[in-house]
Amino acid sequence: MEMQKRPLTPEEDALEHIVARRDKPFLEERFIDSFKGRGLFTHKTIEPSTFVVEYRGNIFCHKDTRPREECGDTLNNYLYEFSWKGANWCIDASEEDRSLGRLVNDDHISPNCEMRKVVCEGKPHLCIFAVKEISPGEEITYNYGDSSYLWRSRESFGGSSSSNTDFYATSSTPWNEMLEDLAVSSSEQSCSDDDDDDDDEDEEVTNSGPSHDSDSFTNINSQLDFRDSPSFTEFDSSQEPSGSFMLQPDDASCSQQEDEAALDSDEHGADEEYTPSEPKKTSFTSKNYCYVCGKGISKFARHLLKHADEEPDIAEAFALPKFSKERKRLLDRLRNKGNYNHNQEVLRNNSGELKVRRRQTTVATSAKTCVHCLYCKGMFNRKNMWKHVSRCTSRKMLNPETPGKTRVLSEIALAESRFSQQLPSGVWNMFSTMKHDQISFVVQNDYLLIQLAQYLTEKYGNNLNKHEYIRQKLREMGRLLLALHEKSIFNFEDVIKPQNFYKVVETVKGIAGFDEKNQGYDKPSLALKIGHSLKKLCRIALSVTDDNEQMRDTKTFMTLCTKEWSELVSQTAVASLSGRRVNSPSTIPFTRDMQTFYRYLEAASASATDSLKMHESPQVYSALCRVTLAQVSVLNKGAPEVSKMTLKSFQERDDAAQVLSKHFIRINILSKTSQYVAVLLTSDLVSALTLLISKRMTCGVHEDNPFLFAKPDFSASSLYHGGNCIRAFSSLCRAKNPEHLRSVHLQKHIARVFQILNLENDELDHLAKLLGHNIRADRDYYRLPEAAVELAKIAKLLLAMEKGSLERFKGNSLDEIEIEGMCPL
Ligand SMILES: C[S@@+](CC[C@H](N)C(=O)[O-])C[C@H]1O[C@@H](n2cnc3c(N)ncnc32)[C@H](O)[C@@H]1O
């Protein structure tokens, strides 16, 4: 069935690309001229407001001032400065990582895009959005800002040509100047901090970097902060209280640690208490608050008397005999009522002083650790709450039986849930007997999980034996949702969107302890149970919504569950359960990923080859060198010796030593242990390497550097590493499971498929016939997903041939060879 997707908003589109670290396929890097260098172009019409590309790089905050030498002037062309949340930030895109945002050039007269901030997982990202329609073939540009960049004068006055390097040097602001600018802007910023602490909209963009200045964010008001969008607000408002949030680069990892800790404590049954959020600054008051006029007062009883005429409750209390227990109890209740109203206001506004009953110096007290008693409404430290409840006179009047500690805390948390007013009593009871922690908090605050709880309690609620089962089911799903927070998914309505399906798969694998190397699960039954519950949740979602778009999305998600879950999760989980080990990921999607990877490397190599032929620069040289090394490395099963190949061994090769086909040659290189290792090269790779060698000197490779894959950094010993290159390109190639492409134990299989993809038509036909099947001898066929089956089978046979176990396939045609994980395409 064709997948029906709601079109993403530009912001969602940006977020998806940020998270996946991908660029759009219709964008292309092109070398323009030696003055401008490279630029970014589109093959497709881009509509106004569309998200185009992220200016991706390493982010750092200027509080951690980087040593100057790390950001040498030559790299400053790729530094983008901006301020966010009262701090100065910089995206350093100087690494030649093939990301495309870093290649967008400046146009201060008629740019077709603008730069905006998009907040993802608590960090700012710089994204380029179209401001007008951009036609195919047009260059993507935005206005770098108001600085007097030298290229602008050349453009305006048609000045004489200068080398790109000259411009790099002259257009750069030295690092210390930049820091001075930042110091000024941050002191200006701090003056207004009190007023606009958390107000992104008022925030000044002090982009004092060399290539971009403050005007770069042309549309400050339209900057996108997704903490305000439904999927972000909910989580962030509890995790990052407004005003106090001073983002540091490692914020995300902190929250990850917290999540992990929560999971751990769940697994080991630790009785840690969960405290959901904390306001910006907790201070406490000794005053009491009047529930009538809201004032904070020191002499509370005396003040209350003033309202006796207007408030019958006050009159009633003062009519009771002085010092009587009853009078004291009533006055206490009235005092708590005012304090409760006041505290709610403080927590809501995130400012003010909390009124807590009996703060103990021995117990750390903060807004995070304080909660209101459900019965008398007094605020106590969580740790003291149960003690208080066991004595609380208001509780005794309502419920003579002292509830257990877990129940007390769970009920308090439940009362704080935003759905507390609407919970059916069966669900309330179920929730209040759940362990009180971050997972139960997530469950009690998710609309669809509450629906699931209702469905389960209605179905099994009468059977006491099933209560634990229901709680477990809910906790499994709560744990999943908690883990999905890491991927910016905060509620189950979003979980069951088709665009999130693969994130869900990855997360389920994570929490069920999937081991990449052994292809097995630690907790296979958890993976299976979550699969069932997801389908159930989809059915529930369909029954509670009348929103057509949501229905369509949910149905598509269910279809994905039906078609792909088994292949991606259950098969391996079932195998793990029965003690079997699946040695490779499901073959068909894996082989498809390999095709994607192969095609990506091929295209990247072609584009880098063209660029290097036209333009000799270290960047272009580096691009071709790294893609070639990635190709040689995969073809040679990730052998570490490949990276260390010497120029000499390549130059002294014997082209006559062809193997497998006329398109492959073998070079014998000496390994560390003085043994010869064979390195296989295709004729295309030989051409790329020959081109690289011819440009070594002009692109900055040291003349004494002996390595074939030397870095163009004038060092006599630096070299690129094959593993790093494979990792980088496998992430960029849009494979569904890039991690499989990096897996050491799959290298052999990957290498086989790469060899097959390199064969020419006649050879492929020949090979197919040899293998007993007359497959179509069209090379392009092997680029189609349908060919994945054949490729997988041929690779399997070649592998068997290498192991000497081909015998077991004797007499079988390709059709009869079985591939693990195969399902009808
Ligand atoms: C972020 S990089 C853009 C990509 C760059 N053109 C390249 O080849 O890598 C910024 C540098 O590109 C060059 N540049 C950007 N816009 C330009 C323009 N309109 N004319 C000439 N050079 C430009 C400047 O050297 C600038 O420092």
The ligand as a Gaussian input file, in Angstrom:
#p B3LYP/6-31G(d) Opt

LIG

0 1
 C       30.855000      28.967000       4.439000
 S       32.019000      29.095000       3.180000
 C       31.058000      28.839000       1.736000
 C       31.622000      27.763000       0.844000
 C       32.873000      28.100000       0.106000
 N       32.573000      28.836000      -1.081000
 C       33.696000      26.862000      -0.202000
 O       34.150000      26.697000      -1.332000
 O       33.921000      26.060000       0.676000
 C       32.330000      30.801000       3.229000
 C       33.422000      31.245000       2.303000
 O       32.989000      31.156000       0.959000
 C       33.438000      32.284000       0.227000
 N       32.269000      33.041000      -0.236000
 C       31.034000      33.036000       0.283000
 N       30.223000      33.816000      -0.438000
 C       30.952000      34.329000      -1.427000
 C       30.670000      35.206000      -2.497000
 N       29.476000      35.723000      -2.691000
 N       31.673000      35.509000      -3.335000
 C       32.909000      35.008000      -3.149000
 N       33.235000      34.157000      -2.154000
 C       32.269000      33.830000      -1.305000
 C       34.278000      33.109000       1.175000
 O       35.603000      32.742000       1.016000
 C       33.774000      32.679000       2.527000
 O       34.742000      32.853000       3.513000

